[in-house]
Amino acid sequence: MTKEHFLWVEKYRPQTVNETILPPELKTIFQTFVDTNVIPNLLLVGGPGMGKTTIAKAMCNELKADYIVINGSMKGNIDTLRNDILNFASTMSLFGGRKYVILDEADYLNAQSTQPALRNFMEEFSTNCGFILTANYLNKIIEPLHSRCSVVEFKFLKKDVPEIAGQLMKRIIMILEEEELVYEKPVVAQLISTYFPDFRRVINELQRYSAHGKIDTGILAFVKGARIDPLLEMIKQKNFSEARLWLSQNIDNSTEFFRTFYESGKNVKPSVAPALVLLIAKYQYQDGFVANKEINMAAFVAELMLESLFD
């Protein structure tokens, strides 16, 4: 079994627009592109795990178009990017149609060198190749790329959340039954509530815990234990050296990091809760600009210690 098929997020990835879990307005936009047989240059923006890469692949699959996926966080070097795109975009499609480059996590590309070069690629190969960029942060994509793409923001309005969560619940149940796992519906619902709208995180956590043979209340303690309880204790003790080490070894998702602190804020004294929320908002905003996210998170922890917000 290949790694791609071993991972549930790949094994059960939707193959058509209709199979994706998105608000009706977004589905209509993407289905129109497929129905008209033309996908314009796109910049898909939204939080992690919301289906940006999935919809890009689904559209290409429905059109039976040749496409490649380039991960901007792993292949951000301008020469590597140039070679990958040049080799692919400069040749005609085997199927005779338009080819597409899906540039995942494009906001990791250097804004001074690689992103301007990408603008030139989009112009040079426009007759033969389209580009679909995905990003978590719109403000990290340079304006010339904005103007060359149709920007689609992945946002779930409050009115859409119950329906989207319900669709995700049905999809998760299908996966668990396909994998022949015993599960408790309330537990699955709680896990979805914890990580919504990060669909990928929900599926990955379920697969990690599936080694236990069933999905029961133990997964909630499992997930909670993998979060920030040890870090909170270090903050209370003002043990910054240990906190820095813990961050480097345990945190790989800054968005989830700040959201977890926001949830933990429900347990602090009411008198310090407003200060905590303001601090979270400050560092979460900075997270979209900084060169090193780990340093930004360490600075956040340091300020929590100095302000004694968790004492």
Residue pairs with C-beta under 8 A, 6 or more apart in sequence:
4 10
4 11
5 11
7 207
8 175
8 179
8 203
8 204
8 206
8 207
9 200
9 203
9 204
12 171
12 174
12 175
12 178
12 203
13 54
13 57
14 20
14 21
14 54
14 58
15 57
15 58
15 61
15 62
16 58
16 61
16 62
17 27
17 30
17 31
17 34
17 55
17 58
17 59
17 62
18 27
18 31
19 58
20 27
20 30
20 51
20 54
20 55
20 58
21 51
21 164
21 167
21 168
21 171
21 199
22 30
22 51
22 55
22 154
22 164
23 156
23 157
23 160
23 164
24 160
26 55
26 152
26 154
29 152
30 55
30 58
30 59
33 39
33 40
33 59
34 59
34 62
34 63
37 63
37 97
38 98
39 59
39 60
39 63
39 65
39 98
39 100
39 130
39 132
40 130
40 149
40 150
41 122
41 130
41 131
41 132
41 133
41 148
41 149
41 150
42 56
42 131
42 132
42 133
42 149
42 150
42 151
42 152
43 106
43 133
43 134
43 135
43 138
43 141
43 145
43 146
43 149
43 150
43 151
43 152
44 52
44 55
44 56
44 132
44 133
44 134
44 135
44 152
44 154
45 52
45 134
45 135
45 136
45 137
45 138
45 141
45 151
45 152
45 153
45 154
46 52
46 136
46 153
46 154
46 155
47 136
47 154
47 197
47 198
47 255
48 136
48 198
48 200
48 201
48 253
48 255
49 195
49 197
49 198
49 199
49 200
49 201
49 202
50 154
50 156
50 197
50 198
50 199
51 154
51 199
52 134
52 154
53 69
53 102
53 104
53 134
56 100
56 102
56 132
56 134
57 67
57 69
57 102
59 132
60 67
60 100
60 102
63 97
63 98
64 95
64 97
65 93
65 95
65 97
65 98
65 99
65 100
66 93
66 94
66 95
66 97
66 99
66 100
67 99
67 100
67 101
67 102
68 84
68 88
68 100
68 101
68 102
69 102
69 104
70 81
70 84
70 85
70 101
70 102
70 103
70 104
71 104
71 105
72 103
72 104
72 105
72 106
72 107
72 108
72 109
73 104
73 105
73 108
75 81
75 84
76 108
76 109
76 110
76 114
77 114
78 110
78 113
78 114
78 117
81 109
81 114
81 117
81 118
82 117
82 121
85 101
85 121
85 125
86 121
88 99
88 101
88 129
89 99
89 101
89 121
89 125
89 128
89 129
90 125
90 128
92 128
93 99
93 128
98 128
98 129
98 130
99 128
99 129
99 130
100 129
100 130
100 131
100 132
101 129
101 130
101 131
101 132
102 132
102 134
103 109
103 118
103 131
103 132
103 133
103 134
104 134
105 134
105 135
105 136
106 115
106 118
106 133
106 134
106 135
106 141
106 145
107 135
107 136
107 137
107 140
107 141
109 115
109 118
111 140
111 141
111 142
115 141
115 142
115 144
115 145
116 142
116 144
118 131
118 145
119 142
119 144
119 145
119 148
121 131
122 131
122 145
122 148
123 148
131 149
133 141
133 145
133 149
135 141
136 255
136 288
137 288
138 146
138 151
138 153
139 288
139 289
140 288
140 289
156 164
156 197
161 196
164 197
165 192
165 193
165 196
168 192
168 196
168 199
168 202
169 185
169 188
169 189
169 192
172 188
172 192
172 202
172 203
172 206
173 183
173 185
173 188
175 203
175 206
176 183
176 188
176 206
176 215
179 210
181 210
181 213
181 214
181 215
182 213
182 214
182 215
182 216
183 214
183 215
183 216
184 215
184 216
184 217
187 215
187 216
187 217
187 219
187 220
188 206
188 215
190 220
191 202
191 205
191 206
191 219
191 220
191 223
192 202
194 220
194 223
195 201
195 202
195 205
195 256
196 202
198 256
201 253
201 256
205 219
205 223
206 215
206 219
208 222
209 215
209 218
209 219
209 222
209 223
212 218
212 219
226 250
227 260
228 257
228 260
228 261
228 264
230 246
230 250
231 243
231 246
231 247
231 250
231 301
232 264
232 310
234 240
234 242
234 243
234 246
235 243
235 301
235 304
235 305
235 310
236 310
236 311
238 305
240 301
240 302
240 305
243 298
243 301
243 305
244 298
244 301
247 294
247 297
247 298
247 301
248 294
251 257
251 294
251 297
254 287
254 293
254 296
254 297
255 284
255 287
257 297
258 280
258 283
258 284
258 287
258 300
261 276
261 280
262 277
262 280
265 273
265 276
265 277
265 280
268 276
268 309
268 310
272 307
272 309
275 307
275 309
276 304
276 309
279 300
279 303
279 304
279 307
279 309
280 300
283 296
283 297
283 299
283 300
283 303
286 296
287 293
287 296
287 297
290 296
304 310
